[in-house]
Amino acid sequence: MKYNKFTPEEEKGNTDTVYFAGGCFWGTEYHFRKVAGVISTSVGFTGGYKNDPTYHDVCTGTTGHAEVVQVIYDPSKVSFEKLAKLFFEIHDFTQTDGQGPDIGEQYRSEIFYTKTEQKLISRQLMDILINKGYMVVTKLKPAGKYWIAENYHQDYYEKKGSKPYCHVYRKIF
């Protein structure tokens, strides 16, 4: 998969974009890459204040950025609701500033939305989870500048030929 290139679907404008922060971006990307209707994924950083951060910058926890997966999808083939449900089902949305062994604000649970509809659907799903007894710490913010991570981070588990250790799917909805 090539990055920073537009597919024919993207050029036609038949896509939506969202950024999911759910801990280490490798495992999050692994799950979204498998969804029918997802056109492309890439891993990177958003939500901070440092321009053009590197992975090592973000790992210091001093840039304000979160590790995120940019998901570009065709809304006529997959709904945002389905993507958001998957997001909640592959990470611990009750853990503040971390996921499993990965601790720090760069590993926080957050959805960076590009459309009001994404925000509203996310809020509805969070309310469902709260009503089920979960303490949801996931934040919702409008998407800002996205910085793509270094090439060796892209498609990490596909290149490695293994599965994520801290992003295991569990049915919740």
N, C-alpha and C positions, 0 to 999 in steps of 0.2 A: 504494500500500500504506500502511495506517495503522500507526502504531507505538504501543506500550504499550496496545494493545487486544487482547482475546482473540477468536480466531476460534471458530466453533462446535466445531471439532475440539479446540482447546485447552480449552474449557470442559468437554468430555466427558472430558478426561484422556487422550486417545489420542495424546499427543505425548511426545517427549523433547526435551531441550535440551542443546546443547553450545556451547562457545565456542572458536573457532579463532583463534590469533594467528599470522599468517604474513606479517609485514611490513605494508605499507600496507593498511589495511582496505578500501579502495575496490576493489582488484583481487580480493581474497579474496572479498568479497561478490558480485562480478560472477559468479564461477563457481558459487557455491552457490545463487544465485537461480535458476539454470537446471535444477537437479536435480529430477526428478519425485519427489514425496514430501516435499519441503521445503515447509513451510507458510508460513514467514516468515523473513526475515533482517533484522537491523539491525546497525549498526556502533556501536561504543562502546569502553569501556575497562574493564579489570579487572586484578587482580593487584597493585594498588598500595595505598598507605596514605592518599592524600589523598581526602577526601570530595568528591563532586560535582565531579570535575575537568572542565575544559574542554579542548578540543583544544589550545589554546595552552599550557595547563598541562602536558599530557602531552608536547608537543613539546619542552619544556625538558629532558626526560630526568630530572627530579628527583622525580617522583611515584611511581615504581615500577610504574606501569601499563603494560600492553601495549595496542596497538590490536588489537581483536578483532572478530570477526563472531559475533553470536549467531545460531545456527541452530536453529530450532524445526522438528522434522520428525515425520512419522508413521512409526513403526518398522514398521508393517505394510505400508508402501509403499516404504520405502528403509531399508537396513540402516545401522547406524553404521559398519560396516566399509567400505561403499562411500563414505560421506562422508569417513572418515579417509584412505582411499586417495586420493581426490581432493585432500584437503588436502596430502598429501605430493607429489602430482604437479603442483601449481600454484605451489609456492614452493621456495626453496632451503633445505632442512632441514639443510644442512651449514654454513651461514653463521651465525656467532655474532653476536647483537645487531645484526641488519640484514638487509636484502634489497636487493640491487643498490645503487642510489645512496642508499637510505634507511638511515642508520646511527644506531644508538642502541638502548638496551634496550627502548624502546617498540615496536621493530620486530622483536623476538625471535620465535623459533619455539616455540610452546607450545600445548598442548591443555589447556583447563580443563574437566575432565569433571564430570558431574553424577551419574554412576552408575559403580559399580565395573566393570561390564561394559565401559564405554567405556575405562576405564583399561587393562584387560587386553587388549582388542583393539588399542589403540594400542601397547602394549608389544610385542605379537606382531608387528605391522607394522614397528615399529622394529627388532626382531630380524631380520626378513627383510631389511630394508635394510642392516643391518650385515653380514649374511652375504653380501650382494651386493657388499660392499666399500665401502659409503658410511660416512662419519663422521657420525653423526646427533647433532645438538646439541639437538634438540627436547626440551623439558621437559614433564612431566606434573604437573598440580596439580589438586586439587579446586577446583571453581568457587567463587568468592566473590561479593561484591557486584558487580553489573554496572551501569555508568553509560552510558546511551545518549548518543551524540555529538549534536552540534547537527544540526538538520534538513538543512542544506545538504550534509552528508556522506552522508545516506541515499540509496541508489540512485544514487550519483554517476555511474557510467558510463552508466546508462540515461538519466539526465537530459542527460548530455553527448553521448550518441549516438556513443560511441566504445568502444574496447576497451582493457584495461589494458596498460601498457607493461612492467611488471615481473612480471606473473603470467601466464605463458604455460603452457598445459597441455603436459605431456610424459609419455608412457606409461612407467611404471616397473614396475608390478605385472602 
